[in-house]
């Protein structure tokens, strides 16, 4: 029969190390994504009802999307 100590693995899980440069790159990528998303929402808010209808979105859906705030 196996004792409790024999059943517990003492191996460490691999540690993921990320360099400062990689972390900075991730932050800038997230900022770029947020800026792109904001620009898309501004463009959506400027469409006419006919243009929204052409892409299958109602004015209500467009306004709801434009009110969203994403903070990553």
N, CA, C and O of each residue as an XYZ file, in Angstrom:
288
protein
N       0.836     -1.175      0.000
C       0.000      0.000      0.000
C       0.886      1.244      0.000
O       1.921      1.289      0.664
N       0.453      2.257     -0.763
C       1.227      3.475     -0.933
C       0.953      4.443      0.212
O      -0.201      4.681      0.569
N       2.008      4.995      0.782
C       1.811      5.977      1.850
C       1.534      7.349      1.237
O       1.731      7.566      0.042
N       1.076      8.258      2.077
C       0.747      9.590      1.589
C       1.974     10.272      0.987
O       1.865     10.918     -0.055
N       3.120     10.143      1.612
C       4.331     10.793      1.115
C       4.761     10.212     -0.225
O       5.313     10.934     -1.055
N       4.526      8.950     -0.451
C       4.912      8.339     -1.718
C       3.997      8.798     -2.854
O       4.412      8.811     -4.013
N       2.774      9.169     -2.537
C       1.837      9.563     -3.585
C       1.953     11.047     -3.946
O       1.416     11.476     -4.967
N       2.636     11.818     -3.133
C       2.775     13.248     -3.409
C       4.022     13.463     -4.251
O       5.120     13.037     -3.891
N       3.827     14.132     -5.376
C       4.964     14.412     -6.245
C       5.702     15.628     -5.719
O       5.095     16.661     -5.434
N       6.995     15.502     -5.595
C       7.811     16.600     -5.091
C       8.477     17.374     -6.216
O       9.282     18.271     -5.966
N       8.141     17.030     -7.464
C       8.730     17.750     -8.591
C       8.088     19.124     -8.707
O       6.889     19.297     -8.491
N       8.904     20.072     -9.046
C       8.399     21.434     -9.223
C       7.777     21.586    -10.601
O       8.238     21.002    -11.582
N       6.736     22.372    -10.648
C       6.131     22.692    -11.942
C       7.078     23.627    -12.685
O       7.773     24.428    -12.058
N       7.114     23.536    -14.002
C       8.013     24.421    -14.745
C       7.611     25.883    -14.535
O       6.431     26.234    -14.555
N       8.607     26.702    -14.338
C       8.374     28.127    -14.106
C       8.509     28.842    -15.442
O       9.497     28.677    -16.158
N       7.512     29.627    -15.757
C       7.576     30.382    -17.002
C       8.222     31.718    -16.700
O       7.725     32.501    -15.891
N       9.306     31.956    -17.345
C       9.980     33.223    -17.138
C       9.780     34.075    -18.373
O       9.910     33.604    -19.503
N       9.465     35.318    -18.143
C       9.248     36.240    -19.242
C      10.182     37.422    -19.030
O      10.227     38.016    -17.952
N      10.911     37.741    -20.057
C      11.846     38.858    -19.940
C      11.078     40.171    -19.849
O       9.895     40.246    -20.183
N      11.766     41.183    -19.399
C      11.160     42.517    -19.317
C      10.700     42.958    -20.704
O       9.616     43.521    -20.858
N      11.524     42.700    -21.699
C      11.170     43.082    -23.070
C       9.894     42.402    -23.537
O       9.067     43.018    -24.209
N       9.733     41.131    -23.181
C       8.531     40.395    -23.566
C       7.307     40.952    -22.849
O       6.229     41.048    -23.435
N       7.475     41.314    -21.593
C       6.357     41.908    -20.843
C       5.960     43.258    -21.435
O       4.774     43.554    -21.579
N       6.945     44.065    -21.772
C       6.667     45.367    -22.382
C       5.966     45.170    -23.728
O       5.023     45.890    -24.056
N       6.429     44.201    -24.491
C       5.805     43.919    -25.786
C       4.345     43.509    -25.609
O       3.492     43.907    -26.404
N       4.046     42.716    -24.574
C       2.659     42.322    -24.316
C       1.793     43.516    -23.935
O       0.640     43.615    -24.353
N       2.350     44.412    -23.148
C       1.605     45.614    -22.757
C       1.299     46.460    -23.987
O       0.172     46.924    -24.157
N       2.303     46.666    -24.849
C       2.076     47.458    -26.055
C       1.097     46.777    -27.000
O       0.301     47.455    -27.650
N       1.137     45.460    -27.090
C       0.178     44.744    -27.932
C      -1.242     44.927    -27.397
O      -2.184     45.096    -28.171
N      -1.390     44.894    -26.084
C      -2.705     45.102    -25.477
C      -3.189     46.531    -25.724
O      -4.372     46.748    -25.989
N      -2.289     47.496    -25.640
C      -2.656     48.890    -25.915
C      -3.068     49.078    -27.372
O      -4.040     49.774    -27.666
N      -2.316     48.447    -28.288
C      -2.673     48.533    -29.711
C      -4.054     47.948    -29.952
O      -4.855     48.510    -30.699
N      -4.333     46.802    -29.306
C      -5.639     46.170    -29.456
C      -6.742     47.088    -28.929
O      -7.784     47.228    -29.570
N      -6.529     47.708    -27.781
C      -7.535     48.603    -27.196
C      -7.775     49.806    -28.100
O      -8.918     50.234    -28.263
N      -6.730     50.353    -28.684
C      -6.870     51.497    -29.587
C      -7.635     51.088    -30.842
O      -8.513     51.819    -31.301
N      -7.309     49.933    -31.392
C      -8.006     49.433    -32.577
C      -9.473     49.205    -32.286
O     -10.335     49.567    -33.088
N      -9.759     48.609    -31.148
C     -11.145     48.350    -30.758
C     -11.908     49.657    -30.585
O     -13.059     49.766    -31.010
N     -11.281     50.639    -29.970
C     -11.912     51.945    -29.790
C     -12.208     52.601    -31.140
O     -13.289     53.155    -31.339
N     -11.260     52.539    -32.053
C     -11.474     53.129    -33.387
C     -12.615     52.429    -34.119
O     -13.404     53.073    -34.811
N     -12.698     51.114    -33.964
C     -13.781     50.365    -34.600
C     -15.133     50.779    -34.043
O     -16.105     50.915    -34.785
N     -15.188     50.976    -32.742
C     -16.444     51.388    -32.116
C     -16.829     52.807    -32.531
O     -18.011     53.096    -32.716
N     -15.850     53.687    -32.678
C     -16.141     55.044    -33.146
C     -16.682     54.982    -34.569
O     -17.670     55.644    -34.889
N     -16.042     54.193    -35.420
C     -16.508     54.053    -36.804
C     -17.919     53.471    -36.841
O     -18.746     53.915    -37.638
N     -18.202     52.499    -36.002
C     -19.529     51.900    -35.931
C     -20.561     52.940    -35.527
O     -21.672     52.955    -36.056
N     -20.201     53.800    -34.602
C     -21.143     54.815    -34.125
C     -21.466     55.852    -35.203
O     -22.491     56.530    -35.127
N     -20.599     55.972    -36.196
C     -20.796     56.966    -37.246
C     -21.584     56.440    -38.444
O     -21.901     57.205    -39.354
N     -21.903     55.149    -38.457
C     -22.655     54.576    -39.578
C     -24.116     55.007    -39.528
O     -24.683     55.206    -38.454
N     -24.711     55.147    -40.704
C     -26.133     55.467    -40.786
C     -26.945     54.198    -40.539
O     -26.406     53.091    -40.541
N     -28.242     54.374    -40.327
C     -29.112     53.210    -40.130
C     -29.095     52.293    -41.350
O     -29.132     51.072    -41.205
N     -29.040     52.869    -42.546
C     -28.985     52.049    -43.767
C     -27.692     51.237    -43.826
O     -27.710     50.066    -44.204
N     -26.580     51.854    -43.456
C     -25.299     51.151    -43.462
C     -25.294     50.031    -42.415
O     -24.784     48.939    -42.670
N     -25.860     50.307    -41.243
C     -25.947     49.277    -40.208
C     -26.817     48.124    -40.691
O     -26.500     46.958    -40.456
N     -27.908     48.451    -41.362
C     -28.800     47.424    -41.896
C     -28.064     46.544    -42.914
O     -28.272     45.332    -42.966
N     -27.205     47.171    -43.720
C     -26.434     46.421    -44.721
C     -25.539     45.363    -44.088
O     -25.309     44.310    -44.682
N     -25.030     45.636    -42.881
C     -24.151     44.664    -42.220
C     -24.885     43.835    -41.171
O     -24.278     43.047    -40.447
N     -26.208     44.027    -41.103
C     -27.031     43.184    -40.232
C     -27.009     43.557    -38.763
O     -27.174     42.695    -37.900
N     -26.806     44.837    -38.470
C     -26.772     45.300    -37.085
C     -27.829     46.381    -36.898
O     -27.964     47.273    -37.735
N     -28.563     46.305    -35.824
C     -29.560     47.338    -35.544
C     -28.885     48.522    -34.860
O     -27.775     48.396    -34.344
N     -29.553     49.663    -34.857
C     -29.027     50.855    -34.179
C     -28.821     50.562    -32.694
O     -27.827     50.980    -32.101
N     -29.774     49.837    -32.100
C     -29.679     49.484    -30.672
C     -28.428     48.643    -30.402
O     -27.708     48.897    -29.437
N     -28.169     47.648    -31.246
C     -26.980     46.800    -31.067
C     -25.698     47.616    -31.215
O     -24.740     47.426    -30.465
N     -25.691     48.524    -32.187
C     -24.503     49.369    -32.408
C     -24.258     50.272    -31.204
O     -23.124     50.414    -30.748
N     -25.324     50.879    -30.694
C     -25.166     51.757    -29.529
C     -24.694     50.989    -28.309
O     -23.870     51.483    -27.540
N     -25.220     49.767    -28.128
C     -24.791     48.942    -26.990
C     -23.311     48.596    -27.112
O     -22.584     48.636    -26.120
N     -22.860     48.259    -28.316
C     -21.444     47.939    -28.529
C     -20.566     49.169    -28.285
O     -19.481     49.053    -27.715
N     -21.024     50.327    -28.706
C     -20.232     51.550    -28.558
C     -20.115     52.002    -27.106
O     -19.185     52.729    -26.759
N     -21.044     51.580    -26.261
C     -20.981     51.950    -24.834
C     -20.027     51.066    -24.038
O     -19.693     51.392    -22.899
N     -19.591     49.966    -24.611
C     -18.708     49.049    -23.882
C     -17.355     49.701    -23.631
O     -16.849     50.471    -24.447
N     -16.792     49.372    -22.486
C     -15.454     49.846    -22.133
C     -14.633     48.621    -21.774
O     -14.947     47.917    -20.813
N     -13.584     48.364    -22.542
C     -12.708     47.230    -22.260
C     -11.401     47.735    -21.657
O     -10.689     48.541    -22.256
N     -11.115     47.254    -20.492
C      -9.869     47.647    -19.833
C      -8.927     46.461    -19.768
O      -8.346     46.178    -18.720
N      -8.776     45.768    -20.882
C      -7.911     44.614    -21.042
C      -8.602     43.459    -20.423
O      -8.072     42.348    -20.426
